[in-house]
């Protein structure tokens, strides 16, 4: 199963070209939040998408009515991906066999918060309840299917921070089983007060900047944005003659059965997800060239993930480059697995391994090669991307260079 298009909107950039450049330079998209008042919270920072103009990113013939910020991120990213795949517009006949799977979390809560604030201020007078239309997370997949004329499978996944990654795996499976010829897959997530307040109440956020794997790490930094991929069978892509960006080699999904928010520091669930992905891909651990870590910068998550990597890769674990790009674009929750799949593909197609920025102090228990000195000019053939979520929802996706484009396999 191959990727023929990708798109993104995030705190670093509003398209994949500028995103790749920002990742290579190790830029930081984290700063003060202006979407809502953060005065009473532990932190005032987040990876907010700044200066996003939906009308500039989305052609005028697409109606933006009753769309949330989250929906708009996804639509803008999907348009980029479809254009790159040569599917804008969708060819006649393909819409009946093309579907969409989107992962998310907050959906239209930012708009719902504004509605209820206005509702209470006006004591319910002149309330336009149609403003709540996009509040459901399923709104995004609904809009994409309707606007692009897709009649194939349509699904929304909400498994917290693994949603976007699992959407990629499910989309691949739908093509593999013949339920679809092509799929729009990915994830989208907005910043909103409720999410921000919840993570602050958990004291899971760093008051400054997140510092993945650093010994003095103090929590994550919330972000927002979308990552979208176009998946097709290899035969379908070759028939159309479209360039191939990479392959979805395999994925694995497990759960910890442990706790509502805390990861299982024993790391068995995370390790099983990586092993399941390798088995699905038919690869030995030696084939992996780069790991895009979940790397949230919370004390327990980074410890758990480092242990899991060592358990799966053994002595070679310390020789595999590992990085957490959340240090640059923040933790985009339901979109993170999809956004980081875009990162993985950019590493493969652009020939670099992105860095982990803000790293300050070594942690004796997090002792892997976290790429802290800046981006490396290397061309990974096989990238493993981890997404470990609240509730112990673990998903690992493995992406690689297409064999037909000269990619190797271990």
BABA-277690 format. One line per 8 residues: number of its first residue (from 1); for each residue x, y, z of C-alpha. Coordinates in nm, 3 decimals. Example, Ala and Ser with C-alpha at 12.3 -4.5 7.8 and 13.67 -1.06 7.14 Angstrom:
1> 1.230,-0.450,0.780 ~ 1.367,-0.106,0.714
***
This chain:
1> 0.000,0.000,0.000 ~ 0.153,0.329,-0.107 ~ 0.126,0.700,-0.030 ~ 0.078,0.925,-0.331 ~ -0.003,1.254,-0.159 ~ 0.040,1.428,0.175 ~ -0.058,1.758,0.327 ~ -0.035,1.940,0.656
9> -0.126,2.251,0.848 ~ 0.059,2.292,1.178 ~ 0.237,2.544,1.398 ~ 0.555,2.525,1.191 ~ 0.410,2.553,0.841 ~ 0.097,2.543,0.627 ~ 0.230,2.298,0.368 ~ 0.472,2.006,0.348
17> 0.750,2.191,0.167 ~ 0.785,2.458,0.431 ~ 0.727,2.198,0.702 ~ 1.026,1.995,0.579 ~ 1.245,2.306,0.577 ~ 1.139,2.402,0.931 ~ 1.203,2.050,1.061 ~ 1.547,2.042,0.900
25> 1.634,2.376,1.062 ~ 1.504,2.265,1.402 ~ 1.259,2.553,1.428 ~ 1.022,2.589,1.722 ~ 0.652,2.653,1.667 ~ 0.579,2.688,2.038 ~ 0.485,3.026,2.184 ~ 0.212,3.222,2.365
33> -0.144,3.116,2.283 ~ -0.378,3.386,2.153 ~ -0.688,3.178,2.074 ~ -0.818,3.211,2.430 ~ -0.719,3.352,2.769 ~ -0.453,3.140,2.945 ~ -0.388,3.374,3.238 ~ -0.505,3.131,3.507
41> -0.325,2.825,3.374 ~ 0.007,2.661,3.459 ~ 0.141,2.743,3.113 ~ 0.057,3.008,2.856 ~ 0.239,2.839,2.569 ~ 0.123,2.610,2.294 ~ 0.200,2.521,1.934 ~ -0.078,2.732,1.783
49> -0.132,2.763,1.408 ~ -0.080,3.134,1.354 ~ -0.219,3.349,1.073 ~ -0.428,3.068,0.928 ~ -0.655,3.210,0.657 ~ -0.899,2.937,0.548 ~ -1.010,3.131,0.242 ~ -0.650,3.165,0.122
57> -0.588,2.792,0.168 ~ -0.922,2.665,0.035 ~ -1.062,2.761,-0.309 ~ -1.374,2.976,-0.317 ~ -1.596,2.706,-0.468 ~ -1.573,2.512,-0.139 ~ -1.826,2.637,0.114 ~ -1.682,2.689,0.463
65> -2.025,2.706,0.623 ~ -2.064,2.518,0.953 ~ -1.701,2.408,0.958 ~ -1.486,2.415,1.270 ~ -1.121,2.518,1.292 ~ -1.039,2.149,1.308 ~ -1.242,2.077,0.992 ~ -1.069,2.362,0.808
73> -0.722,2.236,0.899 ~ -0.811,1.894,0.757 ~ -0.972,2.032,0.441 ~ -0.670,2.250,0.365 ~ -0.431,1.958,0.423 ~ -0.649,1.719,0.219 ~ -0.649,1.959,-0.077 ~ -0.268,1.968,-0.068
81> -0.252,1.587,-0.057 ~ -0.504,1.535,-0.338 ~ -0.327,1.784,-0.562 ~ 0.007,1.611,-0.508 ~ -0.155,1.275,-0.582 ~ -0.305,1.406,-0.906 ~ -0.657,1.357,-0.769 ~ -0.781,1.716,-0.771
89> -1.047,1.690,-0.893 ~ -1.137,1.329,-0.816 ~ -1.153,1.141,-1.150 ~ -1.491,1.019,-1.270 ~ -1.575,0.683,-1.121 ~ -1.316,0.689,-0.843 ~ -1.539,0.867,-0.589 ~ -1.758,0.558,-0.555
97> -1.453,0.356,-0.452 ~ -1.271,0.615,-0.241 ~ -1.324,0.667,0.129 ~ -1.200,0.864,0.428 ~ -1.080,0.774,0.778 ~ -0.997,1.061,1.013 ~ -0.866,1.052,1.367 ~ -0.936,1.336,1.607
105> -1.033,1.440,1.955 ~ -1.164,1.787,2.035 ~ -1.346,1.833,1.703 ~ -1.546,2.156,1.714 ~ -1.510,2.225,2.088 ~ -1.341,2.561,2.030 ~ -1.653,2.678,1.845 ~ -1.881,2.519,2.104
113> -1.702,2.706,2.380 ~ -1.755,3.034,2.198 ~ -2.123,2.949,2.141 ~ -2.195,2.870,2.506 ~ -2.007,3.176,2.627 ~ -2.223,3.388,2.400 ~ -2.536,3.192,2.498 ~ -2.480,3.256,2.871
121> -2.393,3.623,2.817 ~ -2.717,3.678,2.626 ~ -2.927,3.452,2.851 ~ -3.013,3.234,2.555 ~ -3.152,3.516,2.341 ~ -3.090,3.494,1.967 ~ -2.890,3.172,2.004 ~ -2.797,3.017,1.670
129> -2.776,2.649,1.751 ~ -2.652,2.577,1.399 ~ -2.317,2.702,1.526 ~ -2.292,2.370,1.712 ~ -2.313,2.168,1.389 ~ -1.937,2.094,1.375 ~ -1.898,2.009,1.744 ~ -1.888,1.635,1.680
137> -1.548,1.496,1.586 ~ -1.713,1.310,1.295 ~ -1.779,1.646,1.129 ~ -1.440,1.639,0.956 ~ -1.486,1.308,0.774 ~ -1.841,1.412,0.684 ~ -1.721,1.736,0.525 ~ -1.436,1.570,0.334
145> -1.661,1.300,0.194 ~ -1.927,1.551,0.091 ~ -1.696,1.814,-0.057 ~ -1.494,1.564,-0.261 ~ -1.784,1.336,-0.357 ~ -1.657,1.022,-0.185 ~ -1.899,0.732,-0.154 ~ -1.666,0.471,-0.011
153> -1.607,0.383,0.358 ~ -1.621,0.678,0.599 ~ -1.504,0.644,0.958 ~ -1.393,0.864,1.247 ~ -1.158,0.731,1.517 ~ -1.115,0.874,1.866 ~ -0.846,0.683,2.055 ~ -0.681,0.994,2.197
161> -0.321,1.045,2.082 ~ -0.311,0.732,1.864 ~ -0.616,0.829,1.655 ~ -0.430,0.964,1.352 ~ -0.192,0.669,1.335 ~ -0.470,0.414,1.366 ~ -0.663,0.594,1.090 ~ -0.370,0.526,0.857
169> -0.369,0.157,0.944 ~ -0.744,0.120,0.903 ~ -0.736,0.300,0.571 ~ -0.469,0.063,0.448 ~ -0.676,-0.236,0.556 ~ -0.984,-0.107,0.374 ~ -0.788,-0.094,0.049 ~ -0.625,-0.430,0.114
177> -0.962,-0.601,0.164 ~ -1.109,-0.446,-0.151 ~ -1.352,-0.215,0.029 ~ -1.189,0.086,-0.139 ~ -0.946,0.171,-0.418 ~ -0.808,0.481,-0.249 ~ -0.842,0.649,0.089 ~ -0.798,0.991,0.246
185> -0.655,0.920,0.593 ~ -0.507,1.123,0.875 ~ -0.594,1.330,1.176 ~ -0.686,1.680,1.285 ~ -0.696,1.859,1.619 ~ -0.761,2.217,1.740 ~ -0.646,2.386,2.054 ~ -0.940,2.465,2.285
193> -1.001,2.571,2.642 ~ -1.132,2.237,2.765 ~ -0.832,2.040,2.642 ~ -0.591,2.304,2.767 ~ -0.756,2.316,3.109 ~ -0.759,1.937,3.139 ~ -0.388,1.893,3.071 ~ -0.307,2.182,3.302
201> -0.519,2.022,3.577 ~ -0.322,1.699,3.530 ~ -0.001,1.906,3.560 ~ 0.109,1.729,3.243 ~ 0.228,2.046,3.065 ~ 0.564,2.218,3.083 ~ 0.529,2.587,3.182 ~ 0.788,2.669,2.916
209> 0.875,2.437,2.630 ~ 0.852,2.059,2.620 ~ 1.192,1.887,2.646 ~ 1.153,1.528,2.524 ~ 1.386,1.273,2.684 ~ 1.575,1.544,2.875 ~ 1.648,1.468,3.239 ~ 1.473,1.790,3.346
217> 1.163,1.737,3.130 ~ 0.846,1.865,3.297 ~ 0.560,1.784,3.062 ~ 0.424,1.822,2.712 ~ 0.329,2.125,2.505 ~ -0.012,2.110,2.340 ~ -0.038,2.185,1.971 ~ -0.287,2.185,1.687
225> -0.303,2.108,1.319 ~ -0.369,1.831,1.068 ~ -0.181,1.566,0.873 ~ -0.343,1.398,0.573 ~ -0.222,1.115,0.344 ~ -0.362,0.969,0.023 ~ -0.335,0.590,0.018 ~ -0.367,0.370,-0.289
233> -0.269,0.020,-0.390 ~ 0.063,0.001,-0.568 ~ -0.106,-0.128,-0.882 ~ -0.353,0.161,-0.881 ~ -0.079,0.419,-0.840 ~ 0.132,0.264,-1.116 ~ -0.170,0.249,-1.345 ~ -0.230,0.621,-1.293
241> 0.140,0.698,-1.334 ~ 0.150,0.912,-1.022 ~ 0.472,0.957,-0.821 ~ 0.493,0.737,-0.509 ~ 0.613,0.898,-0.186 ~ 0.647,0.580,0.017 ~ 0.482,0.262,0.140 ~ 0.275,0.182,0.448
249> 0.471,-0.132,0.536 ~ 0.281,-0.234,0.848 ~ 0.114,-0.127,1.169 ~ 0.037,-0.268,1.511 ~ -0.231,-0.181,1.765 ~ -0.232,-0.289,2.131 ~ -0.361,-0.165,2.467 ~ -0.203,-0.149,2.812
257> -0.513,-0.235,3.018 ~ -0.349,-0.026,3.287 ~ -0.471,0.329,3.365 ~ -0.688,0.610,3.229 ~ -0.395,0.849,3.173 ~ -0.068,0.701,3.297 ~ 0.137,0.475,3.070 ~ 0.243,0.130,3.185
265> 0.608,0.195,3.271 ~ 0.670,-0.176,3.224 ~ 0.638,-0.088,2.852 ~ 0.486,-0.421,2.749 ~ 0.200,-0.264,2.551 ~ 0.430,-0.027,2.361 ~ 0.677,-0.305,2.289 ~ 0.398,-0.533,2.164
273> 0.274,-0.259,1.929 ~ 0.620,-0.222,1.774 ~ 0.662,-0.597,1.741 ~ 0.316,-0.630,1.585 ~ 0.401,-0.361,1.330 ~ 0.729,-0.530,1.241 ~ 0.552,-0.865,1.202 ~ 0.281,-0.706,0.986
281> 0.552,-0.553,0.768 ~ 0.746,-0.878,0.750 ~ 1.057,-0.700,0.878 ~ 1.326,-0.781,1.131 ~ 1.416,-0.507,1.383 ~ 1.747,-0.459,1.200 ~ 1.558,-0.304,0.905 ~ 1.452,0.010,1.096
289> 1.670,0.314,1.020 ~ 1.493,0.583,1.224 ~ 1.232,0.598,1.501 ~ 0.997,0.895,1.523 ~ 0.912,0.863,1.890 ~ 0.588,0.949,2.062 ~ 0.817,1.149,2.290 ~ 0.573,1.369,2.479
297> 0.830,1.494,2.736 ~ 0.625,1.373,3.032 ~ 0.849,1.192,3.281 ~ 0.674,0.855,3.259 ~ 0.604,0.844,2.884 ~ 0.962,0.909,2.776 ~ 1.093,0.655,3.026 ~ 0.840,0.394,2.912
305> 0.909,0.449,2.541 ~ 1.285,0.428,2.589 ~ 1.241,0.099,2.774 ~ 1.013,-0.035,2.502 ~ 1.260,0.052,2.225 ~ 1.540,-0.124,2.415 ~ 1.321,-0.428,2.469 ~ 1.231,-0.457,2.098
313> 1.566,-0.366,1.942 ~ 1.805,-0.505,2.202 ~ 2.171,-0.393,2.182 ~ 2.102,-0.216,1.850 ~ 1.856,0.022,2.020 ~ 2.132,0.270,2.105 ~ 2.245,0.283,1.740 ~ 1.908,0.381,1.589
321> 1.843,0.756,1.558 ~ 1.538,0.854,1.765 ~ 1.371,1.193,1.769 ~ 1.058,1.359,1.902 ~ 0.940,1.627,1.662 ~ 0.677,1.726,1.920 ~ 0.955,1.949,2.055 ~ 0.895,2.161,1.743
329> 0.526,2.126,1.646 ~ 0.382,2.037,1.987 ~ 0.162,1.744,2.080 ~ -0.132,1.755,1.843 ~ -0.318,1.473,2.021 ~ -0.563,1.313,1.775 ~ -0.363,1.444,1.479 ~ -0.019,1.354,1.613
337> 0.017,1.006,1.460 ~ -0.082,1.136,1.117 ~ 0.131,1.449,1.140 ~ 0.430,1.238,1.242 ~ 0.364,1.000,0.953 ~ 0.410,1.308,0.732 ~ 0.738,1.371,0.918 ~ 0.846,1.012,0.852
345> 0.772,1.043,0.481 ~ 0.957,1.374,0.461 ~ 1.258,1.209,0.624 ~ 1.248,0.941,0.354 ~ 1.183,1.167,0.056 ~ 1.397,1.467,0.161 ~ 1.692,1.273,0.305 ~ 1.723,1.396,0.663
353> 1.649,1.292,1.019 ~ 1.482,1.572,1.216 ~ 1.617,1.671,1.556 ~ 1.482,1.674,1.910 ~ 1.514,2.036,2.020 ~ 1.515,2.179,2.376 ~ 1.713,1.879,2.507 ~ 1.919,2.000,2.804
361> 2.017,1.731,3.055 ~ 2.090,1.359,3.007 ~ 1.863,1.109,3.183 ~ 2.047,0.786,3.278 ~ 1.732,0.585,3.202 ~ 1.669,0.755,2.868 ~ 1.999,0.670,2.705 ~ 1.923,0.631,2.333
369> 2.044,0.836,2.034 ~ 1.786,1.116,2.050 ~ 1.936,1.334,1.768 ~ 1.983,1.643,1.982 ~ 2.261,1.811,1.785 ~ 2.045,1.919,1.490 ~ 1.911,1.745,1.181 ~ 2.123,1.472,1.026
377> 2.176,1.439,0.653 ~ 2.082,1.073,0.627 ~ 1.825,0.899,0.409 ~ 1.628,0.643,0.609 ~ 1.469,0.363,0.408 ~ 1.243,0.236,0.687 ~ 1.092,0.458,0.958 ~ 0.900,0.340,1.263
385> 0.657,0.593,1.413 ~ 0.506,0.547,1.760 ~ 0.180,0.685,1.900 ~ 0.094,0.598,2.261 ~ -0.231,0.739,2.396 ~ -0.431,0.790,2.713 ~ -0.615,0.475,2.808 ~ -0.314,0.273,2.696
393> -0.406,0.290,2.326 ~ -0.083,0.209,2.140 ~ -0.028,0.225,1.764 ~ 0.294,0.185,1.570 ~ 0.311,0.256,1.197 ~ 0.607,0.158,0.977 ~ 0.669,0.353,0.657 ~ 0.933,0.291,0.393
401> 1.070,0.388,0.057 ~ 0.876,0.219,-0.220 ~ 1.052,-0.092,-0.352 ~ 0.966,0.009,-0.708 ~ 1.158,0.331,-0.640 ~ 1.467,0.141,-0.524 ~ 1.387,0.094,-0.157 ~ 1.545,-0.193,0.032
409> 1.403,-0.428,0.296 ~ 1.579,-0.592,0.589
***
